[in-house]
Amino acid sequence: MVRVGQRVPNFELEVYYPTTKTFGKVSLEDFMRERRWLVLFFYPADFTFVCPTELADLAEHYDELTKMGVEVISVSTDTKYTHLAWQTTEKLLEKVRYPMGADPAGKVSRLFGVYDEDTGLALRGTFIINPEGVLVGSEVNYYNVGRNAEELVRKMKANVYLMSHPDEACPAKWEEGKKTLKPSPELVGKVYTALQE
């Protein structure tokens, strides 16, 4: 299982492309060659209840994410054919334009530690991989708690900013344009003061 801070080994996924209603294959290497960020958005299953609300929420923020150089792939253990059927029948998914990954054998879900051996489903996991192939963000929820794509956007803005400002750190609730921190001996015990300046 890959952990935050580690390089992610290459993997492949079959995908369904909602915009063209076609199928294809992607690999992590594809995105690394293009120097793009990748967000893997695991969810339990198609034709369920919380899942379409999450994917619809993510679709509302997809343009903002792609403008930052991010590709998003939603992933479940369903097949690409099930993705096609679900996306074309569930009204909540009509705005989904990101690729929908099929992981029926659970290989990629196991790699990221979200595969539930008892159910054959993936937990709700969000993973951020930087353009160098390093896992820099990980969030896992149980089946019954949906995620908020606005928080994913905030985390992505912070990660993109920090990639070009590696000597800085983003405090809690950091938003684009707000004050960052520069860890140093002088900052120890004086974070409050630094944030007020």
Disulfide bonds with the S-S distance in Angstrom:
none
